[in-house]
């Protein structure tokens, strides 16, 4: 999991919408969502701003995934954060598998559409050649 994904997990845990997050740490509108969509990198300047404004977030966890999402001194949220992290990772894994399955199904669907088109083409050509043959025998 990349740092941008861990930040998204934290935002979801705290029920912070991306727009509020961007505004609070002075990012351009839509920057976070774009970075998340493309699994982009998070620069050190942004990590510093996050650390300054969200002191409960364990910045080491954001960077490399070590430790817990919530810092030690925020004990009351630690148990909830651990459970939330486990559920989030599991659900995210399921979502990725479903997306992969969807891609496979779309590929199969395109193949089926090509096969149907080929059969229709063959059927139409066969009907056309039969008509031409009938015309030739009746004229001859």
Order of alpha helices (4+ residues) and beta strands (2+ residues): alpha-alpha-alpha-alpha-alpha-alpha
